[in-house]
Amino acid sequence: MEKSIYRLALPAMAGCLIMVSACTGAGKRHSVAEGTSVSSPSDSVSEAVAVGNMQSFATDSVVSSDSLTLAGSRATAKIVGLYPSAGNSALVDSVRSWIGRRLSYANMFNGKPMFTPTPGELQDGKILVKMVTDSLMEASRIDFGEFVKDSISVNYEFDIRFKPTFESDSLITYTYSGYGYYGGAHGGSTALSQTFNRNSGVALTYANSFIPSGRSELIGLIKEELWNQYFKEDFESSGERGGGTLRDALLINPDTLPLPVCPPDFRSDGVVFLYQQYEIACYAAGMPSCLISYEALEPLMTPEVKKLVP
């Protein structure tokens, strides 16, 4: 079935418009941290790989680009990534599956995927990224054909990148960034990541990384560090009387702050907690995030994950 990018993006665009109308003077910094949600091979976390016995993990560089011009409208797309090519089969298969799922949504965080990659297509990253550019160009062609009726011309732009950004003896973290512009005042960005158990290939989530009884304490730490690391400086430098509070920075009530829809992003010095554009704050705030040290999180972690962290 033919899919229009414009129609696929409508739910997200509508949500953006609603939230933009409620924007306040939040900070304008954009986070470099990334996170995403993904289904894992199982809900349990296996033992860590022994220190000094790191299994090899090789990647191939994959690139795909394309462009389309139709009746005054133009679309360009470029995808650049490092695709798993060799290593522990459980890990390689898990990472490939995650990348394939993310690519099926292109620059969008959720919504309706453009395609569902087959096991065979997941074996070849070059085939996979070409599927994405082909799908983006076809969907753009459909949109542009509709715009001609109303004498509308627009420019679409897509930029997608993915690569491993952290590796230890027991963990590997992949990041994915997507940008899409459909005309208008600005484009939309997605910054995602997923950490995997290097031995089992299991994706680390909130459910298998943190004990349920520590959920409220975990959210409390996130609220504290979001303010201290991400928002406080901007509010204080603005000269606002009293410096503001987290309540002033968010579109939601901080008393009901949820965990990010993206899972925890494990790094060398702690865990990054990232919120997407518009998830809790307005567009001007970027992607609010904070890094919390392993020392602070250790009492809240599951026994299995404690064995995996640096």
C-alpha positions in Angstrom: 0.0 0.0 0.0 1.3 3.4 -0.9 2.1 5.6 2.1 2.3 9.4 2.2 4.9 10.9 4.5 2.6 13.8 5.1 -0.2 11.5 6.3 2.3 9.4 8.4 3.6 12.5 10.1 0.2 14.1 10.8 -0.4 12.7 14.3 3.1 13.8 15.4 2.7 17.2 13.8 -0.6 17.8 15.5 0.8 17.0 18.8 3.7 19.4 18.2 1.4 22.2 17.3 -0.7 21.7 20.4 2.4 21.7 22.6 4.1 24.6 20.9 1.1 26.8 21.8 1.9 26.2 25.5 5.6 26.9 25.3 7.3 28.9 27.9 10.8 30.5 27.9 12.7 27.2 28.5 16.3 26.7 27.7 17.5 26.3 24.1 20.2 23.7 24.5 20.0 20.5 22.6 21.1 17.2 24.2 23.7 15.0 22.7 22.4 12.1 24.6 20.2 9.6 22.9 17.7 6.8 23.8 15.0 4.7 22.3 12.5 1.9 23.1 12.9 -1.5 21.6 11.6 -5.0 22.3 14.3 -7.3 23.7 14.9 -11.0 23.0 13.9 -11.7 26.6 13.0 -9.9 29.8 15.9 -11.1 31.8 19.5 -10.0 31.8 22.2 -12.6 31.5 25.6 -12.7 33.2 28.3 -10.2 32.2 31.1 -11.2 29.9 34.3 -11.7 31.9 36.6 -8.7 32.1 39.5 -9.0 29.6 37.4 -11.5 27.5 35.6 -8.9 25.3 34.1 -10.5 22.2 34.9 -8.8 18.9 32.1 -6.7 17.3 32.7 -5.6 13.8 30.7 -3.1 11.6 30.5 -2.1 8.0 30.0 1.5 6.8 26.7 1.8 4.9 25.5 4.9 3.0 22.4 5.6 0.9 21.3 8.9 -0.6 18.6 9.9 -3.1 16.7 13.0 -4.3 13.5 13.7 -6.1 12.1 16.8 -7.9 8.5 17.0 -8.9 6.5 20.1 -9.9 8.6 22.5 -8.0 8.9 20.4 -4.9 12.1 18.6 -3.9 13.1 15.9 -1.4 16.6 14.8 -0.4 17.5 11.9 1.9 20.8 10.6 3.2 21.5 7.7 5.6 24.9 7.0 7.1 25.6 4.2 9.5 27.9 1.5 11.0 26.0 -1.8 10.6 26.9 -4.9 12.5 28.8 -7.4 10.3 30.4 -9.9 12.6 30.6 -10.9 16.3 28.5 -12.7 18.9 25.5 -13.8 16.8 23.0 -13.1 19.6 24.3 -9.5 19.9 24.7 -9.0 16.1 21.1 -10.2 15.5 19.7 -8.1 18.3 21.4 -4.9 17.2 20.4 -5.5 13.5 16.8 -6.0 14.5 16.8 -2.8 16.5 18.4 -0.8 13.7 16.0 -2.3 11.2 13.0 -1.3 13.3 14.3 2.3 13.8 15.0 2.7 10.1 11.5 1.6 9.3 10.3 4.7 11.1 12.9 6.9 9.4 13.1 10.2 11.3 10.0 9.6 13.4 9.9 8.2 16.9 6.7 6.2 16.4 3.6 6.2 14.3 3.3 3.7 11.4 6.4 2.1 10.0 7.1 2.4 6.3 8.0 -1.2 6.0 8.9 -4.3 8.0 12.3 -5.7 7.2 12.6 -9.5 6.7 15.3 -11.6 8.3 17.1 -11.8 5.0 17.0 -8.0 4.5 18.4 -7.5 8.0 21.5 -9.5 7.0 22.7 -6.7 4.6 22.8 -3.2 5.9 23.3 -1.7 2.4 20.0 -3.3 1.3 18.3 -2.0 4.4 19.4 1.6 4.1 18.4 1.7 0.4 15.0 0.4 1.3 14.6 3.5 3.5 15.7 6.1 0.9 13.5 4.3 -1.7 10.5 4.4 0.7 11.1 8.1 1.6 11.3 9.1 -2.1 8.2 7.2 -3.0 6.2 8.7 -0.1 7.5 12.1 -1.1 6.4 11.5 -4.7 2.9 10.8 -3.4 2.8 14.0 -1.3 4.1 16.2 -4.1 1.5 14.8 -6.5 -1.2 15.9 -4.1 0.4 19.3 -3.5 0.3 20.0 -7.3 -3.5 20.2 -7.1 -3.2 23.2 -4.8 -0.2 24.8 -6.5 1.9 24.1 -3.4 5.7 23.5 -3.6 7.7 22.4 -0.6 11.2 21.0 0.2 11.6 17.8 2.2 14.9 16.9 3.9 15.8 13.6 5.7 19.1 12.9 7.5 19.6 9.6 9.4 22.7 8.4 11.2 23.5 5.4 13.5 26.6 4.0 15.1 27.9 2.4 18.3 28.9 5.1 20.8 30.0 3.1 23.9 31.5 -0.3 24.5 32.7 -2.1 27.6 33.5 -5.8 28.3 29.8 -6.4 29.1 27.8 -3.6 27.3 27.5 -1.9 23.9 25.4 1.2 23.2 24.1 2.1 19.8 22.8 5.6 18.9 20.4 6.7 16.2 19.6 10.2 15.1 16.9 11.2 12.6 16.0 14.6 11.2 13.0 15.4 9.0 11.9 18.7 7.4 8.5 18.9 5.7 8.4 22.7 5.2 7.3 25.2 7.7 9.2 26.9 10.5 11.5 24.1 11.5 12.1 20.4 11.2 11.8 17.6 13.8 14.6 15.6 15.3 14.7 12.2 17.0 17.7 11.2 19.1 17.6 7.6 20.3 19.9 4.9 21.8 19.8 1.4 23.0 22.2 -0.4 25.3 22.7 -4.2 24.8 24.2 -6.9 27.0 27.3 -7.8 25.0 27.1 -11.5 25.8 23.3 -12.2 25.4 22.2 -9.5 23.1 19.4 -8.5 25.5 18.4 -4.9 25.3 18.5 -3.1 28.7 15.1 -1.5 29.6 13.7 0.1 32.8 12.0 -3.1 33.6 15.1 -5.3 33.6 17.6 -2.6 34.8 15.9 -1.1 37.9 14.0 -2.6 40.8 10.2 -1.8 40.8 10.3 -0.7 44.5 12.9 2.0 43.5 10.8 3.6 40.8 9.7 6.7 42.7 13.3 7.3 44.0 14.6 6.9 40.4 12.1 9.5 39.1 13.1 11.8 42.0 16.8 11.6 41.0 15.9 12.4 37.4 13.8 15.4 38.3 16.6 16.8 40.5 19.3 16.3 37.8 17.1 17.5 35.0 16.8 20.8 36.8 20.5 21.0 37.9 22.1 19.9 34.7 19.7 21.0 32.0 17.3 23.8 33.0 18.8 25.7 36.0 21.5 27.6 34.2 19.3 29.0 31.5 16.7 30.2 34.0 19.3 31.8 36.2 21.0 33.5 33.3 17.7 34.9 32.1 17.5 37.0 35.3 14.1 35.6 36.2 13.3 36.5 39.7 13.8 33.5 42.0 15.6 31.6 39.2 12.5 29.5 38.4 11.8 25.8 39.1 11.4 22.6 37.1 7.6 23.4 37.1 8.4 26.5 35.1 10.5 24.6 32.6 8.1 21.8 31.7 4.8 21.5 29.8 3.7 18.9 32.3 3.3 18.8 36.1 6.7 17.6 37.4 4.8 15.8 40.2 3.7 13.3 37.6 6.9 13.2 35.6 7.1 9.8 33.8 10.2 7.9 32.9 11.4 8.8 29.4 9.7 6.7 26.6 13.3 5.8 25.7 15.1 3.2 27.8 18.1 4.1 29.9 21.3 4.9 28.0 24.3 3.3 29.7 27.6 5.2 29.2 31.1 5.0 30.8 30.3 7.3 33.7 26.6 6.7 34.3 23.2 6.4 32.7 21.7 9.1 30.5 17.9 9.7 30.8 16.6 11.5 27.6 13.3 13.0 26.7 12.3 13.5 23.1 11.2 16.8 21.6 7.9 17.8 23.1 7.8 14.8 25.4 7.9 17.0 28.6 9.0 20.5 27.3 8.5 22.8 24.4 10.5 22.8 21.2 12.8 25.6 22.4 13.9 23.3 25.2 15.4 20.8 22.8 15.7 17.3 24.3 16.0 17.5 28.0 18.4 15.0 29.5 20.6 14.3 32.5 23.4 11.9 33.4 23.2 10.1 36.7 26.3 8.3 38.1 26.4 4.6 38.6 27.2 5.3 42.3 23.9 7.1 42.8 21.9 4.5 40.8 23.5 1.3 42.3 21.0 0.9 45.1 18.1 1.0 42.5 19.6 -1.4 40.0 18.6 -5.1 39.6 21.3 -7.6 40.7 21.9 -8.7 37.1 22.6 -5.2 35.8 24.9 -4.4 38.7 27.2 -7.0 37.3 27.2 -5.4 33.9 27.9 -1.7 34.6 31.5 -0.3 34.4 
